[in-house]
Amino acid sequence: MLDTLANQGWAVIDSADLPERTSALLRERIWRWVPPVTFGGAPDIARAVSTGDGRIRWRVDTLDVDEPLRAVASEFDEYLYSHPDAIDFLLPTDSVLICDNERALHGRTWFSDPKRLVLRVRLVV
């Protein structure tokens, strides 16, 4: 399954039914992630969730924040999963999905079928 949400940056955060304090914290440069080993694994610099240019950086499973921010993260994550523009779909066997990280907020659920393969490729243009 893949969850997608059209990426609209601050517009998504501003229109969210979230407490004002949560929205404000999402804009602050206090969020850190530890990228997967595939991408180097070195801790990231502190960033805002939305930079205001239409992009959202969000990956809840690699967040490196303290407990108060984890509560904010949970709240925002629940909002994203329940957003009216979010869709779930099953990727058929022998399919390929190409996603532009600059245009779509996306994720996938865990799978345990050893015959399935997810290959992550990072292209820098």
C-alpha positions as CSV (number, residue, x, y, z in Angstrom):
1,M,0.0,0.0,0.0
2,L,1.2,3.5,-0.7
3,D,-0.2,6.6,0.9
4,T,0.1,9.8,-1.0
5,L,-0.8,13.4,-0.4
6,A,-0.4,16.3,-2.8
7,N,2.4,18.5,-1.4
8,Q,1.2,22.0,-0.7
9,G,3.6,23.1,2.1
10,W,2.3,25.7,4.5
11,A,-1.1,25.6,2.9
12,V,-1.6,22.0,4.2
13,I,-0.3,23.0,7.6
14,D,-2.4,26.2,7.8
15,S,-5.6,24.4,6.7
16,A,-5.1,21.5,9.1
17,D,-7.4,21.1,12.0
18,L,-4.4,21.3,14.3
19,P,-3.8,23.4,17.4
20,E,-2.0,26.7,16.6
21,R,1.0,25.7,18.7
22,T,1.4,22.5,16.6
23,S,1.3,24.5,13.3
24,A,3.8,27.0,14.7
25,L,6.2,24.2,15.8
26,L,6.0,22.5,12.4
27,R,7.4,25.8,10.9
28,E,10.3,26.0,13.3
29,R,13.8,24.7,12.4
30,I,13.8,22.2,15.3
31,W,13.1,19.0,13.5
32,R,15.9,16.4,12.9
33,W,15.9,13.1,11.1
34,V,18.4,10.3,10.9
35,P,18.3,9.1,7.3
36,P,18.3,5.3,6.6
37,V,21.8,3.7,6.3
38,T,21.0,3.5,2.5
39,F,21.3,7.3,2.4
40,G,24.3,7.6,4.6
41,G,22.6,7.4,8.1
42,A,24.3,10.6,9.4
43,P,22.1,12.8,11.5
44,D,20.5,15.7,9.7
45,I,20.7,19.4,10.5
46,A,17.6,20.9,12.2
47,R,15.0,21.9,9.7
48,A,11.4,23.1,9.5
49,V,8.8,20.5,8.4
50,S,7.7,23.0,5.7
51,T,10.0,25.5,4.3
52,G,7.3,27.7,2.9
53,D,8.2,27.0,-0.7
54,G,5.6,24.3,-1.1
55,R,7.6,21.4,0.1
56,I,7.0,19.3,3.2
57,R,9.7,17.1,4.7
58,W,8.1,14.4,6.7
59,R,9.2,10.9,7.8
60,V,8.0,10.0,11.2
61,D,9.9,6.7,11.5
62,T,13.3,8.4,11.3
63,L,12.6,11.5,13.5
64,D,15.3,12.3,16.0
65,V,13.4,14.6,18.5
66,D,12.6,14.7,22.1
67,E,9.3,13.5,23.7
68,P,7.3,16.8,23.5
69,L,8.0,17.0,19.7
70,R,7.1,13.3,19.3
71,A,3.6,14.2,20.5
72,V,3.4,17.0,17.9
73,A,4.8,14.5,15.3
74,S,2.1,12.0,16.2
75,E,-0.6,14.6,15.8
76,F,0.6,15.8,12.4
77,D,1.1,12.2,11.2
78,E,-2.5,11.3,12.1
79,Y,-3.7,14.4,10.3
80,L,-1.8,13.4,7.1
81,Y,-3.2,9.9,7.1
82,S,-6.7,11.2,7.5
83,H,-6.4,14.0,5.0
84,P,-9.1,14.0,2.3
85,D,-6.5,14.0,-0.5
86,A,-4.7,10.9,0.9
87,I,-5.1,7.8,-1.1
88,D,-4.2,4.1,-0.4
89,F,-3.6,1.6,-3.1
90,L,-2.1,-1.8,-3.6
91,L,0.8,-1.8,-6.1
92,P,0.2,-4.8,-8.4
93,T,2.8,-7.5,-8.9
94,D,5.5,-6.7,-11.4
95,S,4.7,-3.0,-11.1
96,V,7.0,0.0,-10.8
97,L,6.2,3.2,-9.1
98,I,8.2,6.4,-9.7
99,C,7.6,9.2,-7.3
100,D,8.9,12.7,-7.4
101,N,9.7,13.6,-3.8
102,E,9.4,17.3,-4.6
103,R,5.7,16.9,-5.7
104,A,4.3,14.1,-3.5
105,L,4.3,13.3,0.2
106,H,4.4,9.5,0.2
107,G,5.0,6.4,2.2
108,R,4.5,2.7,2.2
109,T,3.3,0.1,4.7
110,W,5.5,-2.7,5.8
111,F,5.5,-5.9,3.8
112,S,7.0,-9.3,4.6
113,D,6.7,-11.2,1.3
114,P,10.3,-12.3,0.5
115,K,9.4,-12.2,-3.2
116,R,8.8,-8.5,-3.1
117,L,11.6,-6.0,-3.6
118,V,11.7,-2.3,-3.0
119,L,14.7,-0.6,-4.6
120,R,15.3,2.9,-3.5
121,V,17.0,5.1,-6.1
122,R,18.0,8.7,-5.5
123,L,18.4,10.8,-8.5
124,V,19.8,14.3,-8.1
125,V,19.2,16.5,-11.2
